[in-house]
Each structure stands twice: as C-alpha cells, then as structure tokens.
C-alpha cells in the first residue's frame, strides 16, 4: 500500500514524474484494496524491475543506506507525517490551503504514512507500534474521504506517537 501510494497510486498527482511508475502505483494500491493476493508477487517483481536503478543508490547517486526494516519503515512514515505537518500544521491550514485532488501529492503521502505504520494491507501480525498502526488506519481513511478535520487530528496523534522513534 505504501509503495503504491508513494508512486502516486492512491490519488492522481497531476503530471506524474514517470507515468509507468504512477500506473504501477495504481495497480499496487488496487491489488491491496481488493485483496488480489495472486497479484502481489507479480506486482512486487514489476516494482523491483521498475525501481532497479534506485535500489542500490540514493537520489544523489551515493550507495544507499536506507533502513528498510519494519522500524525503519515506521521512522520513514513519521518523517512523512512531520513533512505534512510543516505544510498543514492545523485544521485552519487545510481549510485555507486545501490541497486539490489530482494536483497535490499530500493525499498519496498520507496514505503512504498509514501503510508504513502497518495499516492499509491488513496490518502486521506484530506491529512495530500498535498505536501507530491504529492511527495509520485513520490516516488512510481520512485521506481517502478527504476529511481534513479528521486528518489534522490523526496527524497530530501520529506526531505524538512518533516521538517514540528517532525520526
């Protein structure tokens, strides 16, 4: 779910950085949402193929030291929450600068954070943080329904729970 959302599959983002990646993101999100488990393997293979150039190096071309463990994914979700709260610090900001569906990546980022917390795909058997997993469901739900009041509250709760991680 989180990978598909980061690729732009949870909501349209205007002109995609890469149409193939955004299309793959839509397929990933769709397969997770409809529990098409038979599609998971082929979609993961497609993701690895599409992202091959990025798996061993960082954006700057340096060897990647990304922490892809469950805790590392949670920390990354916390960073997305912080980034979102910088742009939309409270309910008033969502109202005055409401992101346009189809033009703002925030909808995908919120869904990605929820997925990184263990939500969106049925959760994990032992989540890294049970409270963040619950908040992740709220982030996905609030983002999907464009409930900016609920989203503001969920983001604040996520920030508080993220204080337990070095984000």
CNS distance restraints for C-alpha pairs under 8 A (distance, minus, plus):
assign (resid   1 and name CA) (resid   5 and name CA) 6.11 0.50 0.50
assign (resid   1 and name CA) (resid  28 and name CA) 6.58 0.50 0.50
assign (resid   1 and name CA) (resid  29 and name CA) 5.30 0.50 0.50
assign (resid   1 and name CA) (resid  32 and name CA) 6.20 0.50 0.50
assign (resid   1 and name CA) (resid 111 and name CA) 7.74 0.50 0.50
assign (resid   1 and name CA) (resid 112 and name CA) 6.77 0.50 0.50
assign (resid   1 and name CA) (resid 115 and name CA) 5.55 0.50 0.50
assign (resid   1 and name CA) (resid 120 and name CA) 6.02 0.50 0.50
assign (resid   1 and name CA) (resid 121 and name CA) 6.33 0.50 0.50
assign (resid   2 and name CA) (resid   6 and name CA) 6.08 0.50 0.50
assign (resid   2 and name CA) (resid 111 and name CA) 6.60 0.50 0.50
assign (resid   2 and name CA) (resid 112 and name CA) 3.92 0.50 0.50
assign (resid   2 and name CA) (resid 113 and name CA) 6.79 0.50 0.50
assign (resid   2 and name CA) (resid 114 and name CA) 7.33 0.50 0.50
assign (resid   2 and name CA) (resid 115 and name CA) 4.58 0.50 0.50
assign (resid   2 and name CA) (resid 116 and name CA) 5.80 0.50 0.50
assign (resid   2 and name CA) (resid 120 and name CA) 7.98 0.50 0.50
assign (resid   3 and name CA) (resid   7 and name CA) 6.20 0.50 0.50
assign (resid   3 and name CA) (resid  25 and name CA) 6.99 0.50 0.50
assign (resid   3 and name CA) (resid  28 and name CA) 7.65 0.50 0.50
assign (resid   3 and name CA) (resid 112 and name CA) 6.82 0.50 0.50
assign (resid   4 and name CA) (resid   8 and name CA) 6.51 0.50 0.50
assign (resid   4 and name CA) (resid   9 and name CA) 5.13 0.50 0.50
assign (resid   4 and name CA) (resid  10 and name CA) 6.91 0.50 0.50
assign (resid   4 and name CA) (resid  22 and name CA) 7.96 0.50 0.50
assign (resid   4 and name CA) (resid  24 and name CA) 7.07 0.50 0.50
assign (resid   4 and name CA) (resid  25 and name CA) 3.76 0.50 0.50
assign (resid   4 and name CA) (resid  26 and name CA) 6.26 0.50 0.50
assign (resid   4 and name CA) (resid  27 and name CA) 7.46 0.50 0.50
assign (resid   4 and name CA) (resid  28 and name CA) 5.01 0.50 0.50
assign (resid   4 and name CA) (resid  29 and name CA) 5.22 0.50 0.50
assign (resid   4 and name CA) (resid 112 and name CA) 7.79 0.50 0.50
assign (resid   5 and name CA) (resid   9 and name CA) 4.83 0.50 0.50
assign (resid   5 and name CA) (resid  10 and name CA) 4.83 0.50 0.50
assign (resid   5 and name CA) (resid  11 and name CA) 7.66 0.50 0.50
assign (resid   5 and name CA) (resid  25 and name CA) 6.20 0.50 0.50
assign (resid   5 and name CA) (resid  26 and name CA) 7.80 0.50 0.50
assign (resid   5 and name CA) (resid  29 and name CA) 6.77 0.50 0.50
assign (resid   5 and name CA) (resid 108 and name CA) 4.80 0.50 0.50
assign (resid   5 and name CA) (resid 109 and name CA) 6.68 0.50 0.50
assign (resid   5 and name CA) (resid 111 and name CA) 6.07 0.50 0.50
assign (resid   5 and name CA) (resid 112 and name CA) 5.16 0.50 0.50
assign (resid   6 and name CA) (resid  25 and name CA) 7.44 0.50 0.50
assign (resid   6 and name CA) (resid 108 and name CA) 5.95 0.50 0.50
assign (resid   6 and name CA) (resid 109 and name CA) 6.19 0.50 0.50
assign (resid   6 and name CA) (resid 112 and name CA) 5.88 0.50 0.50
assign (resid   7 and name CA) (resid  21 and name CA) 5.91 0.50 0.50
assign (resid   7 and name CA) (resid  22 and name CA) 5.16 0.50 0.50
assign (resid   7 and name CA) (resid  24 and name CA) 7.44 0.50 0.50
assign (resid   7 and name CA) (resid  25 and name CA) 4.85 0.50 0.50
assign (resid   7 and name CA) (resid  26 and name CA) 7.98 0.50 0.50
assign (resid   7 and name CA) (resid 108 and name CA) 7.97 0.50 0.50
assign (resid   8 and name CA) (resid  12 and name CA) 6.31 0.50 0.50
assign (resid   8 and name CA) (resid  13 and name CA) 6.32 0.50 0.50
assign (resid   8 and name CA) (resid  16 and name CA) 7.63 0.50 0.50
assign (resid   8 and name CA) (resid  21 and name CA) 7.88 0.50 0.50
assign (resid   8 and name CA) (resid  22 and name CA) 5.09 0.50 0.50
assign (resid   8 and name CA) (resid  25 and name CA) 5.75 0.50 0.50
assign (resid   8 and name CA) (resid  26 and name CA) 7.07 0.50 0.50
assign (resid   8 and name CA) (resid 105 and name CA) 7.30 0.50 0.50
assign (resid   8 and name CA) (resid 108 and name CA) 5.88 0.50 0.50
assign (resid   9 and name CA) (resid  22 and name CA) 5.82 0.50 0.50
assign (resid   9 and name CA) (resid  23 and name CA) 6.91 0.50 0.50
assign (resid   9 and name CA) (resid  24 and name CA) 7.33 0.50 0.50
assign (resid   9 and name CA) (resid  25 and name CA) 4.04 0.50 0.50
assign (resid   9 and name CA) (resid  26 and name CA) 3.75 0.50 0.50
assign (resid   9 and name CA) (resid  27 and name CA) 7.24 0.50 0.50
assign (resid   9 and name CA) (resid  28 and name CA) 7.29 0.50 0.50
assign (resid   9 and name CA) (resid  29 and name CA) 5.99 0.50 0.50
assign (resid   9 and name CA) (resid 108 and name CA) 7.10 0.50 0.50
assign (resid  10 and name CA) (resid  25 and name CA) 7.48 0.50 0.50
assign (resid  10 and name CA) (resid  26 and name CA) 6.54 0.50 0.50
assign (resid  10 and name CA) (resid  29 and name CA) 6.31 0.50 0.50
assign (resid  10 and name CA) (resid 107 and name CA) 7.17 0.50 0.50
assign (resid  10 and name CA) (resid 108 and name CA) 5.28 0.50 0.50
assign (resid  10 and name CA) (resid 111 and name CA) 6.94 0.50 0.50
assign (resid  11 and name CA) (resid 101 and name CA) 7.15 0.50 0.50
assign (resid  11 and name CA) (resid 102 and name CA) 6.36 0.50 0.50
assign (resid  11 and name CA) (resid 105 and name CA) 7.83 0.50 0.50
assign (resid  11 and name CA) (resid 107 and name CA) 6.31 0.50 0.50
assign (resid  11 and name CA) (resid 108 and name CA) 5.92 0.50 0.50
assign (resid  12 and name CA) (resid 101 and name CA) 7.02 0.50 0.50
assign (resid  12 and name CA) (resid 102 and name CA) 4.30 0.50 0.50
assign (resid  12 and name CA) (resid 103 and name CA) 6.99 0.50 0.50
assign (resid  13 and name CA) (resid 101 and name CA) 7.52 0.50 0.50
assign (resid  13 and name CA) (resid 102 and name CA) 4.49 0.50 0.50
assign (resid  13 and name CA) (resid 103 and name CA) 4.67 0.50 0.50
assign (resid  13 and name CA) (resid 104 and name CA) 5.70 0.50 0.50
assign (resid  13 and name CA) (resid 105 and name CA) 5.61 0.50 0.50
assign (resid  14 and name CA) (resid 102 and name CA) 5.25 0.50 0.50
assign (resid  14 and name CA) (resid 103 and name CA) 4.72 0.50 0.50
assign (resid  14 and name CA) (resid 104 and name CA) 7.59 0.50 0.50
assign (resid  16 and name CA) (resid  22 and name CA) 6.47 0.50 0.50
assign (resid  17 and name CA) (resid  22 and name CA) 7.94 0.50 0.50
assign (resid  18 and name CA) (resid  22 and name CA) 6.35 0.50 0.50
assign (resid  19 and name CA) (resid  23 and name CA) 6.02 0.50 0.50
assign (resid  20 and name CA) (resid  24 and name CA) 6.15 0.50 0.50
assign (resid  21 and name CA) (resid  25 and name CA) 6.13 0.50 0.50
assign (resid  21 and name CA) (resid  50 and name CA) 7.16 0.50 0.50
assign (resid  22 and name CA) (resid  26 and name CA) 6.35 0.50 0.50
assign (resid  23 and name CA) (resid  27 and name CA) 6.41 0.50 0.50
assign (resid  24 and name CA) (resid  28 and name CA) 6.18 0.50 0.50
assign (resid  24 and name CA) (resid  43 and name CA) 7.72 0.50 0.50
assign (resid  24 and name CA) (resid  46 and name CA) 7.84 0.50 0.50
assign (resid  24 and name CA) (resid  47 and name CA) 7.36 0.50 0.50
assign (resid  25 and name CA) (resid  29 and name CA) 6.18 0.50 0.50
assign (resid  26 and name CA) (resid  30 and name CA) 5.96 0.50 0.50
assign (resid  27 and name CA) (resid  31 and name CA) 6.04 0.50 0.50
assign (resid  27 and name CA) (resid  43 and name CA) 7.68 0.50 0.50
assign (resid  28 and name CA) (resid  32 and name CA) 6.27 0.50 0.50
assign (resid  28 and name CA) (resid  40 and name CA) 7.68 0.50 0.50
assign (resid  28 and name CA) (resid  43 and name CA) 6.58 0.50 0.50
assign (resid  29 and name CA) (resid  33 and name CA) 6.01 0.50 0.50
assign (resid  30 and name CA) (resid  34 and name CA) 6.07 0.50 0.50
assign (resid  31 and name CA) (resid  35 and name CA) 5.64 0.50 0.50
assign (resid  31 and name CA) (resid  36 and name CA) 4.88 0.50 0.50
assign (resid  31 and name CA) (resid  37 and name CA) 7.13 0.50 0.50
assign (resid  31 and name CA) (resid  39 and name CA) 6.49 0.50 0.50
assign (resid  31 and name CA) (resid  40 and name CA) 7.04 0.50 0.50
assign (resid  32 and name CA) (resid  36 and name CA) 6.51 0.50 0.50
assign (resid  32 and name CA) (resid  37 and name CA) 7.65 0.50 0.50
assign (resid  32 and name CA) (resid  40 and name CA) 7.95 0.50 0.50
assign (resid  32 and name CA) (resid 120 and name CA) 7.56 0.50 0.50
assign (resid  32 and name CA) (resid 121 and name CA) 5.86 0.50 0.50
assign (resid  33 and name CA) (resid 120 and name CA) 7.60 0.50 0.50
assign (resid  33 and name CA) (resid 121 and name CA) 7.28 0.50 0.50
assign (resid  36 and name CA) (resid  40 and name CA) 7.07 0.50 0.50
assign (resid  37 and name CA) (resid  41 and name CA) 7.86 0.50 0.50
assign (resid  38 and name CA) (resid  42 and name CA) 7.92 0.50 0.50
assign (resid  39 and name CA) (resid  43 and name CA) 6.00 0.50 0.50
assign (resid  40 and name CA) (resid  44 and name CA) 6.05 0.50 0.50
assign (resid  41 and name CA) (resid  45 and name CA) 6.24 0.50 0.50
assign (resid  42 and name CA) (resid  46 and name CA) 6.18 0.50 0.50
assign (resid  43 and name CA) (resid  47 and name CA) 6.05 0.50 0.50
assign (resid  44 and name CA) (resid  48 and name CA) 6.20 0.50 0.50
assign (resid  45 and name CA) (resid  49 and name CA) 6.18 0.50 0.50
assign (resid  46 and name CA) (resid  50 and name CA) 6.05 0.50 0.50
assign (resid  47 and name CA) (resid  51 and name CA) 5.89 0.50 0.50
assign (resid  48 and name CA) (resid  52 and name CA) 5.57 0.50 0.50
assign (resid  51 and name CA) (resid  55 and name CA) 6.31 0.50 0.50
assign (resid  52 and name CA) (resid  56 and name CA) 7.78 0.50 0.50
assign (resid  53 and name CA) (resid  57 and name CA) 7.40 0.50 0.50
assign (resid  54 and name CA) (resid  58 and name CA) 6.64 0.50 0.50
assign (resid  54 and name CA) (resid  59 and name CA) 7.40 0.50 0.50
assign (resid  55 and name CA) (resid  64 and name CA) 7.48 0.50 0.50
assign (resid  56 and name CA) (resid  63 and name CA) 5.94 0.50 0.50
assign (resid  56 and name CA) (resid  64 and name CA) 5.55 0.50 0.50
assign (resid  57 and name CA) (resid  61 and name CA) 5.23 0.50 0.50
assign (resid  57 and name CA) (resid  62 and name CA) 5.19 0.50 0.50
assign (resid  57 and name CA) (resid  63 and name CA) 4.34 0.50 0.50
assign (resid  57 and name CA) (resid  64 and name CA) 4.53 0.50 0.50
assign (resid  58 and name CA) (resid  62 and name CA) 5.17 0.50 0.50
assign (resid  58 and name CA) (resid  63 and name CA) 5.97 0.50 0.50
assign (resid  58 and name CA) (resid  64 and name CA) 4.83 0.50 0.50
assign (resid  58 and name CA) (resid  65 and name CA) 7.93 0.50 0.50
assign (resid  66 and name CA) (resid  72 and name CA) 7.93 0.50 0.50
assign (resid  67 and name CA) (resid  72 and name CA) 4.85 0.50 0.50
assign (resid  67 and name CA) (resid  73 and name CA) 7.30 0.50 0.50
assign (resid  68 and name CA) (resid  72 and name CA) 5.29 0.50 0.50
assign (resid  68 and name CA) (resid  73 and name CA) 5.84 0.50 0.50
assign (resid  69 and name CA) (resid  73 and name CA) 6.13 0.50 0.50
assign (resid  70 and name CA) (resid  74 and name CA) 6.29 0.50 0.50
assign (resid  70 and name CA) (resid 128 and name CA) 6.65 0.50 0.50
assign (resid  71 and name CA) (resid  75 and name CA) 6.23 0.50 0.50
assign (resid  71 and name CA) (resid 128 and name CA) 6.27 0.50 0.50
assign (resid  72 and name CA) (resid  76 and name CA) 6.21 0.50 0.50
assign (resid  73 and name CA) (resid  77 and name CA) 6.19 0.50 0.50
assign (resid  73 and name CA) (resid 116 and name CA) 5.45 0.50 0.50
assign (resid  73 and name CA) (resid 117 and name CA) 7.29 0.50 0.50
assign (resid  74 and name CA) (resid  78 and name CA) 6.24 0.50 0.50
assign (resid  74 and name CA) (resid 116 and name CA) 5.60 0.50 0.50
assign (resid  74 and name CA) (resid 117 and name CA) 5.33 0.50 0.50
assign (resid  74 and name CA) (resid 128 and name CA) 7.41 0.50 0.50
assign (resid  75 and name CA) (resid  79 and name CA) 6.32 0.50 0.50
assign (resid  75 and name CA) (resid 162 and name CA) 7.63 0.50 0.50
assign (resid  75 and name CA) (resid 165 and name CA) 6.34 0.50 0.50
assign (resid  75 and name CA) (resid 166 and name CA) 6.82 0.50 0.50
assign (resid  75 and name CA) (resid 167 and name CA) 5.27 0.50 0.50
assign (resid  76 and name CA) (resid  80 and name CA) 6.35 0.50 0.50
assign (resid  76 and name CA) (resid 113 and name CA) 7.68 0.50 0.50
assign (resid  76 and name CA) (resid 116 and name CA) 7.45 0.50 0.50
assign (resid  76 and name CA) (resid 167 and name CA) 7.22 0.50 0.50
assign (resid  77 and name CA) (resid  81 and name CA) 6.32 0.50 0.50
assign (resid  77 and name CA) (resid 112 and name CA) 7.19 0.50 0.50
assign (resid  77 and name CA) (resid 113 and name CA) 4.26 0.50 0.50
assign (resid  77 and name CA) (resid 114 and name CA) 7.22 0.50 0.50
assign (resid  77 and name CA) (resid 116 and name CA) 5.41 0.50 0.50
assign (resid  77 and name CA) (resid 117 and name CA) 6.46 0.50 0.50
assign (resid  78 and name CA) (resid  82 and name CA) 6.28 0.50 0.50
assign (resid  78 and name CA) (resid 113 and name CA) 7.09 0.50 0.50
assign (resid  78 and name CA) (resid 158 and name CA) 7.32 0.50 0.50
assign (resid  78 and name CA) (resid 159 and name CA) 6.95 0.50 0.50
assign (resid  78 and name CA) (resid 162 and name CA) 5.72 0.50 0.50
assign (resid  78 and name CA) (resid 167 and name CA) 6.15 0.50 0.50
assign (resid  79 and name CA) (resid  83 and name CA) 6.13 0.50 0.50
assign (resid  79 and name CA) (resid 167 and name CA) 5.92 0.50 0.50
assign (resid  80 and name CA) (resid  84 and name CA) 6.09 0.50 0.50
assign (resid  80 and name CA) (resid 109 and name CA) 6.67 0.50 0.50
assign (resid  80 and name CA) (resid 110 and name CA) 7.46 0.50 0.50
assign (resid  80 and name CA) (resid 113 and name CA) 6.19 0.50 0.50
assign (resid  81 and name CA) (resid  85 and name CA) 6.13 0.50 0.50
assign (resid  81 and name CA) (resid 110 and name CA) 7.30 0.50 0.50
assign (resid  81 and name CA) (resid 113 and name CA) 6.80 0.50 0.50
assign (resid  81 and name CA) (resid 155 and name CA) 6.33 0.50 0.50
assign (resid  81 and name CA) (resid 158 and name CA) 7.07 0.50 0.50
assign (resid  81 and name CA) (resid 159 and name CA) 6.69 0.50 0.50
assign (resid  82 and name CA) (resid  86 and name CA) 6.22 0.50 0.50
assign (resid  82 and name CA) (resid 159 and name CA) 6.94 0.50 0.50
assign (resid  83 and name CA) (resid  87 and name CA) 6.75 0.50 0.50
assign (resid  84 and name CA) (resid  88 and name CA) 5.92 0.50 0.50
assign (resid  84 and name CA) (resid  89 and name CA) 7.65 0.50 0.50
assign (resid  84 and name CA) (resid 106 and name CA) 7.00 0.50 0.50
assign (resid  84 and name CA) (resid 109 and name CA) 7.94 0.50 0.50
assign (resid  84 and name CA) (resid 110 and name CA) 7.78 0.50 0.50
assign (resid  85 and name CA) (resid  89 and name CA) 4.44 0.50 0.50
assign (resid  85 and name CA) (resid  90 and name CA) 7.48 0.50 0.50
assign (resid  85 and name CA) (resid 155 and name CA) 7.18 0.50 0.50
assign (resid  87 and name CA) (resid  93 and name CA) 7.91 0.50 0.50
assign (resid  88 and name CA) (resid  93 and name CA) 5.19 0.50 0.50
assign (resid  88 and name CA) (resid  94 and name CA) 5.85 0.50 0.50
assign (resid  88 and name CA) (resid 152 and name CA) 7.92 0.50 0.50
assign (resid  89 and name CA) (resid  93 and name CA) 6.36 0.50 0.50
assign (resid  89 and name CA) (resid 152 and name CA) 7.72 0.50 0.50
assign (resid  90 and name CA) (resid  94 and name CA) 6.83 0.50 0.50
assign (resid  90 and name CA) (resid 152 and name CA) 5.86 0.50 0.50
assign (resid  91 and name CA) (resid  95 and name CA) 6.47 0.50 0.50
assign (resid  91 and name CA) (resid 148 and name CA) 6.81 0.50 0.50
assign (resid  91 and name CA) (resid 149 and name CA) 5.75 0.50 0.50
assign (resid  91 and name CA) (resid 152 and name CA) 5.51 0.50 0.50
assign (resid  92 and name CA) (resid  96 and name CA) 6.14 0.50 0.50
assign (resid  93 and name CA) (resid  97 and name CA) 5.70 0.50 0.50
assign (resid  93 and name CA) (resid  98 and name CA) 7.34 0.50 0.50
assign (resid  94 and name CA) (resid  98 and name CA) 4.73 0.50 0.50
assign (resid  94 and name CA) (resid  99 and name CA) 7.35 0.50 0.50
assign (resid  94 and name CA) (resid 148 and name CA) 6.20 0.50 0.50
assign (resid  94 and name CA) (resid 152 and name CA) 7.89 0.50 0.50
assign (resid  95 and name CA) (resid 148 and name CA) 7.75 0.50 0.50
assign (resid  99 and name CA) (resid 103 and name CA) 7.38 0.50 0.50
assign (resid  99 and name CA) (resid 104 and name CA) 5.65 0.50 0.50
assign (resid  99 and name CA) (resid 106 and name CA) 7.41 0.50 0.50
assign (resid 100 and name CA) (resid 104 and name CA) 5.85 0.50 0.50
assign (resid 101 and name CA) (resid 107 and name CA) 7.61 0.50 0.50
assign (resid 105 and name CA) (resid 109 and name CA) 6.20 0.50 0.50
assign (resid 106 and name CA) (resid 110 and name CA) 6.01 0.50 0.50
assign (resid 107 and name CA) (resid 111 and name CA) 6.40 0.50 0.50
assign (resid 107 and name CA) (resid 143 and name CA) 5.81 0.50 0.50
assign (resid 107 and name CA) (resid 144 and name CA) 7.66 0.50 0.50
assign (resid 108 and name CA) (resid 112 and name CA) 6.03 0.50 0.50
assign (resid 109 and name CA) (resid 113 and name CA) 6.17 0.50 0.50
assign (resid 110 and name CA) (resid 114 and name CA) 6.36 0.50 0.50
assign (resid 110 and name CA) (resid 139 and name CA) 6.12 0.50 0.50
assign (resid 110 and name CA) (resid 140 and name CA) 6.66 0.50 0.50
assign (resid 110 and name CA) (resid 143 and name CA) 6.46 0.50 0.50
assign (resid 111 and name CA) (resid 115 and name CA) 6.23 0.50 0.50
assign (resid 111 and name CA) (resid 139 and name CA) 6.43 0.50 0.50
assign (resid 111 and name CA) (resid 140 and name CA) 4.80 0.50 0.50
assign (resid 111 and name CA) (resid 143 and name CA) 6.62 0.50 0.50
assign (resid 111 and name CA) (resid 144 and name CA) 7.92 0.50 0.50
assign (resid 112 and name CA) (resid 116 and name CA) 6.06 0.50 0.50
assign (resid 113 and name CA) (resid 117 and name CA) 6.27 0.50 0.50
assign (resid 113 and name CA) (resid 136 and name CA) 6.85 0.50 0.50
assign (resid 113 and name CA) (resid 139 and name CA) 7.65 0.50 0.50
assign (resid 114 and name CA) (resid 118 and name CA) 6.83 0.50 0.50
assign (resid 114 and name CA) (resid 119 and name CA) 5.54 0.50 0.50
assign (resid 114 and name CA) (resid 120 and name CA) 6.76 0.50 0.50
assign (resid 114 and name CA) (resid 133 and name CA) 7.36 0.50 0.50
assign (resid 114 and name CA) (resid 135 and name CA) 7.26 0.50 0.50
assign (resid 114 and name CA) (resid 136 and name CA) 3.65 0.50 0.50
assign (resid 114 and name CA) (resid 137 and name CA) 6.10 0.50 0.50
assign (resid 114 and name CA) (resid 138 and name CA) 7.68 0.50 0.50
assign (resid 114 and name CA) (resid 139 and name CA) 5.57 0.50 0.50
assign (resid 114 and name CA) (resid 140 and name CA) 5.66 0.50 0.50
assign (resid 115 and name CA) (resid 119 and name CA) 4.69 0.50 0.50
assign (resid 115 and name CA) (resid 120 and name CA) 5.18 0.50 0.50
assign (resid 115 and name CA) (resid 121 and name CA) 7.18 0.50 0.50
assign (resid 115 and name CA) (resid 136 and name CA) 6.54 0.50 0.50
assign (resid 115 and name CA) (resid 140 and name CA) 7.76 0.50 0.50
assign (resid 116 and name CA) (resid 136 and name CA) 7.90 0.50 0.50
assign (resid 117 and name CA) (resid 127 and name CA) 7.79 0.50 0.50
assign (resid 117 and name CA) (resid 128 and name CA) 7.73 0.50 0.50
assign (resid 117 and name CA) (resid 129 and name CA) 7.62 0.50 0.50
assign (resid 117 and name CA) (resid 132 and name CA) 5.81 0.50 0.50
assign (resid 117 and name CA) (resid 133 and name CA) 5.04 0.50 0.50
assign (resid 117 and name CA) (resid 136 and name CA) 5.64 0.50 0.50
assign (resid 118 and name CA) (resid 122 and name CA) 7.72 0.50 0.50
assign (resid 118 and name CA) (resid 123 and name CA) 4.65 0.50 0.50
assign (resid 118 and name CA) (resid 124 and name CA) 5.84 0.50 0.50
assign (resid 118 and name CA) (resid 127 and name CA) 6.32 0.50 0.50
assign (resid 118 and name CA) (resid 128 and name CA) 7.96 0.50 0.50
assign (resid 118 and name CA) (resid 132 and name CA) 7.99 0.50 0.50
assign (resid 118 and name CA) (resid 133 and name CA) 5.28 0.50 0.50
assign (resid 118 and name CA) (resid 136 and name CA) 7.02 0.50 0.50
assign (resid 119 and name CA) (resid 123 and name CA) 4.69 0.50 0.50
assign (resid 119 and name CA) (resid 124 and name CA) 7.81 0.50 0.50
assign (resid 119 and name CA) (resid 133 and name CA) 5.57 0.50 0.50
assign (resid 119 and name CA) (resid 134 and name CA) 7.31 0.50 0.50
assign (resid 119 and name CA) (resid 136 and name CA) 5.33 0.50 0.50
assign (resid 119 and name CA) (resid 137 and name CA) 5.36 0.50 0.50
assign (resid 119 and name CA) (resid 140 and name CA) 7.96 0.50 0.50
assign (resid 120 and name CA) (resid 136 and name CA) 7.65 0.50 0.50
assign (resid 120 and name CA) (resid 137 and name CA) 6.48 0.50 0.50
assign (resid 120 and name CA) (resid 140 and name CA) 7.01 0.50 0.50
assign (resid 123 and name CA) (resid 127 and name CA) 7.17 0.50 0.50
assign (resid 123 and name CA) (resid 133 and name CA) 7.18 0.50 0.50
assign (resid 126 and name CA) (resid 130 and name CA) 7.99 0.50 0.50
assign (resid 127 and name CA) (resid 133 and name CA) 6.77 0.50 0.50
assign (resid 129 and name CA) (resid 133 and name CA) 6.27 0.50 0.50
assign (resid 130 and name CA) (resid 134 and name CA) 6.41 0.50 0.50
assign (resid 131 and name CA) (resid 135 and name CA) 6.26 0.50 0.50
assign (resid 131 and name CA) (resid 161 and name CA) 7.14 0.50 0.50
assign (resid 132 and name CA) (resid 136 and name CA) 5.85 0.50 0.50
assign (resid 132 and name CA) (resid 158 and name CA) 6.38 0.50 0.50
assign (resid 132 and name CA) (resid 161 and name CA) 6.39 0.50 0.50
assign (resid 132 and name CA) (resid 162 and name CA) 7.71 0.50 0.50
assign (resid 133 and name CA) (resid 137 and name CA) 6.62 0.50 0.50
assign (resid 134 and name CA) (resid 138 and name CA) 6.74 0.50 0.50
assign (resid 135 and name CA) (resid 139 and name CA) 6.21 0.50 0.50
assign (resid 135 and name CA) (resid 154 and name CA) 6.24 0.50 0.50
assign (resid 135 and name CA) (resid 157 and name CA) 7.16 0.50 0.50
assign (resid 135 and name CA) (resid 158 and name CA) 6.34 0.50 0.50
assign (resid 136 and name CA) (resid 140 and name CA) 6.25 0.50 0.50
assign (resid 136 and name CA) (resid 158 and name CA) 7.97 0.50 0.50
assign (resid 137 and name CA) (resid 141 and name CA) 6.08 0.50 0.50
assign (resid 138 and name CA) (resid 142 and name CA) 5.77 0.50 0.50
assign (resid 138 and name CA) (resid 150 and name CA) 7.96 0.50 0.50
assign (resid 138 and name CA) (resid 151 and name CA) 7.62 0.50 0.50
assign (resid 138 and name CA) (resid 154 and name CA) 6.35 0.50 0.50
assign (resid 139 and name CA) (resid 143 and name CA) 5.89 0.50 0.50
assign (resid 139 and name CA) (resid 151 and name CA) 6.16 0.50 0.50
assign (resid 139 and name CA) (resid 154 and name CA) 6.03 0.50 0.50
assign (resid 139 and name CA) (resid 155 and name CA) 7.24 0.50 0.50
assign (resid 140 and name CA) (resid 144 and name CA) 5.96 0.50 0.50
assign (resid 141 and name CA) (resid 145 and name CA) 6.20 0.50 0.50
assign (resid 142 and name CA) (resid 146 and name CA) 5.69 0.50 0.50
assign (resid 142 and name CA) (resid 147 and name CA) 4.84 0.50 0.50
assign (resid 142 and name CA) (resid 148 and name CA) 6.96 0.50 0.50
assign (resid 142 and name CA) (resid 150 and name CA) 5.91 0.50 0.50
assign (resid 142 and name CA) (resid 151 and name CA) 5.29 0.50 0.50
assign (resid 143 and name CA) (resid 147 and name CA) 6.35 0.50 0.50
assign (resid 143 and name CA) (resid 148 and name CA) 7.58 0.50 0.50
assign (resid 143 and name CA) (resid 151 and name CA) 6.68 0.50 0.50
assign (resid 146 and name CA) (resid 151 and name CA) 7.93 0.50 0.50
assign (resid 147 and name CA) (resid 151 and name CA) 5.97 0.50 0.50
assign (resid 148 and name CA) (resid 152 and name CA) 5.98 0.50 0.50
assign (resid 149 and name CA) (resid 153 and name CA) 6.54 0.50 0.50
assign (resid 150 and name CA) (resid 154 and name CA) 6.08 0.50 0.50
assign (resid 151 and name CA) (resid 155 and name CA) 5.94 0.50 0.50
assign (resid 152 and name CA) (resid 156 and name CA) 6.30 0.50 0.50
assign (resid 153 and name CA) (resid 157 and name CA) 6.26 0.50 0.50
assign (resid 154 and name CA) (resid 158 and name CA) 6.07 0.50 0.50
assign (resid 155 and name CA) (resid 159 and name CA) 6.13 0.50 0.50
assign (resid 156 and name CA) (resid 160 and name CA) 6.36 0.50 0.50
assign (resid 157 and name CA) (resid 161 and name CA) 6.27 0.50 0.50
assign (resid 158 and name CA) (resid 162 and name CA) 5.85 0.50 0.50
assign (resid 159 and name CA) (resid 163 and name CA) 6.48 0.50 0.50
assign (resid 162 and name CA) (resid 166 and name CA) 8.00 0.50 0.50
assign (resid 162 and name CA) (resid 167 and name CA) 7.29 0.50 0.50
assign (resid 163 and name CA) (resid 167 and name CA) 7.70 0.50 0.50
